């Protein structure tokens, strides 16, 4: 089981993550969405497409842009459509 944890709270938990470029992408149904708030940032990956971001918010503390996902990935990255990955201090452990 892989977990994404920030400020002592489990943000996501799954045994079916997709590993891409060293990051675990959690399936949509494994995310505790109460801790995610949309962020207007986007970035572009040449082979995955345009990434959108969430802020992770736990107990009133905000970790800006600490989660990302690909709502409309390119064909090579369809396996991670709407899956969420984490960084910026969010601990991902198995």
SEROMI-75937 format. One record per atom (N, C-alpha, C): residue in three letters; z, y, x. Coordinates in steps of 0.02 Angstrom, whole numbers, plus 50000, padded with zeros to 5 digits. Atoms other than C-alpha are relative to their C-alpha. Example, Ala and Ser with C-alpha at 12.3 -4.5 7.8 and 13.67 -1.06 7.14 Angstrom:
# residues 2
ALA500004994150045;ALA503904977550615;ALA500005006050045;SER499974994149958;SER503574994750684;SER500375005549961;
//
This chain:
# residues 94
UNK500004994150042;UNK500005000050000;UNK500005006250045;UNK500054993849962;UNK499505017050069;UNK500285005649956;UNK499684994550037;UNK500515032450019;UNK499855006650036;UNK500044993149974;UNK500245051150040;UNK500645003549978;UNK499334997250014;UNK501935059950053;UNK500055007050029;UNK499864993349975;UNK502385078250067;UNK500665002549969;UNK499344997650022;UNK504135085950057;UNK500394994549964;UNK499625005650028;UNK504835068650017;UNK499754997349934;UNK500275002150064;UNK503735066249863;UNK499344996350011;UNK500625003849996;UNK502365053049843;UNK499475003549957;UNK500544996550035;UNK500765062449798;UNK499474995149976;UNK500505005250018;UNK499635047049795;UNK500234993450030;UNK499815006749978;UNK499855028349813;UNK499484995049976;UNK500515004850019;UNK498545014649817;UNK499914994750054;UNK500205005149951;UNK498034998349899;UNK499244999450000;UNK500735000150003;UNK496205002649867;UNK499705006650024;UNK500294993949972;UNK495895018149973;UNK499354998450035;UNK500615000549961;UNK494205021050053;UNK500125003650067;UNK499904996949934;UNK494305024250241;UNK499345002950024;UNK500604996649976;UNK493035037150300;UNK500215004850055;UNK499874995749943;UNK493075045550470;UNK500755000850015;UNK499295000049984;UNK494905040750495;UNK500455002749945;UNK499604997550055;UNK495475047550327;UNK500004995149942;UNK499955004050061;UNK496115037750178;UNK499825004449941;UNK500194996650062;UNK495265043350017;UNK500294995949943;UNK499655003350055;UNK496355039049867;UNK499595000349936;UNK500374999950063;UNK495525033749704;UNK500315004849949;UNK499754995050048;UNK495675046249560;UNK500624997749960;UNK499445002350041;UNK496885035249460;UNK500644998850039;UNK499405001149960;UNK498115034149605;UNK500355006550019;UNK499764993349982;UNK498445052849618;UNK500515002549949;UNK499524996750044;UNK500005061149546;UNK499785007349994;UNK500334993550005;UNK499025076349486;UNK500475005849985;UNK499514994750013;UNK500585085949437;UNK500145004050063;UNK499864996749937;UNK500725090349623;UNK499385003550030;UNK500624996949975;UNK498925096649643;UNK499805005949957;UNK500264994150035;UNK498275113849598;UNK499345001950032;UNK500664998449972;UNK496445118849617;UNK500035005950049;UNK500074994849949;UNK496005129449768;UNK499255001750001;UNK500714998050005;UNK494385139449772;UNK499604998650064;UNK500355001449937;UNK493955134149951;UNK499514994249994;UNK500465005649993;UNK492465123249990;UNK499774999850073;UNK500315000949935;UNK491715116250149;UNK499404995449990;UNK500595004250006;UNK490095107150184;UNK499984994950057;UNK500105005449951;UNK489885090450273;UNK499264998149995;UNK500725001650002;UNK488085086450323;UNK499824993549964;UNK500185006350032;UNK488165068650258;UNK500404998549936;UNK499605001250061;UNK489535069150124;UNK499865005149946;UNK500134994850049;UNK489105085550039;UNK500535005450000;UNK499544994450007;UNK490195099749974;UNK500694997449979;UNK499325002050016;UNK492075096749978;UNK500355005749963;UNK499564995350035;UNK493255105349856;UNK500714998450019;UNK499315000749976;UNK495105107949890;UNK500525001049945;UNK499404999050040;UNK496805107049807;UNK500555002650045;UNK499364998649968;UNK498435115049856;UNK500484994649977;UNK499485004850018;UNK499865102549860;UNK500635004249989;UNK499414996050018;UNK501385109949771;UNK500564995349980;UNK499415004350012;UNK503085101349777;UNK500625004350002;UNK499374996350004;UNK504735109049723;UNK499915007450017;UNK500124992949990;UNK503995126549725;UNK499695001850067;UNK500314998649936;UNK503275124849901;UNK499264998149996;UNK500735000950003;UNK501385126449921;UNK499724998550069;UNK500375001849940;UNK500335117950054;UNK499265001249984;UNK500664997850020;UNK498685127250038;UNK499454995650030;UNK500585003849978;UNK497105116750045;UNK500164993450033;UNK499785006249966;UNK498055101050096;UNK499674993749974;UNK500355005850028;UNK496985089549988;UNK499285001949987;UNK500704998650014;UNK495105088249972;UNK499664994049968;UNK500395005350034;UNK493815078449874;UNK499275002349994;UNK500714998750008;UNK491945077349844;UNK499804998649927;UNK500185001150070;UNK491515080149659;UNK499284997749990;UNK500715001950003;UNK489635078049690;UNK499754998050069;UNK500185001849932;UNK489445068549854;UNK499264998150005;UNK500685002449987;UNK487775064849934;UNK500004992349993;UNK500065007250014;UNK487115047149910;UNK500374995750050;UNK499655004049949;UNK487855040850074;UNK500754999749989;UNK499284999650010;UNK489605045450014;UNK500224998649928;UNK499835001350070;UNK489575039649833;UNK500654996049991;UNK499385004150005;UNK491025027549868;UNK500635004349996;UNK499404995850002;UNK492215042449884;UNK499965005549947;UNK500054995050053;UNK491655052349731;UNK500685000849965;UNK499374998250033;UNK493205061049660;UNK500634996950032;UNK499415002449964;UNK494345051949784;UNK500305005850038;UNK499654994449969;UNK495645063149865;UNK500294997950068;UNK499725001149934;UNK496095064150050;UNK500485005750016;UNK499474995149985;UNK497535073750131;UNK500025001550075;UNK499874997849932;UNK497955083350290;UNK500515005549998;UNK499544994349996;UNK498975098650344;UNK500734998149985;UNK499305001950005;UNK500625089650357;UNK500174994949946;UNK499885005450048;UNK500425077450213;UNK499964993550039;UNK499965006249962;UNK500965060950288;UNK499674994349961;UNK500325005850031;UNK499825046150249;UNK500224994050039;UNK499725005949966;UNK500655029650287;UNK499874993749960;UNK500095006450034;UNK500405011350250;UNK500554995250019;
//
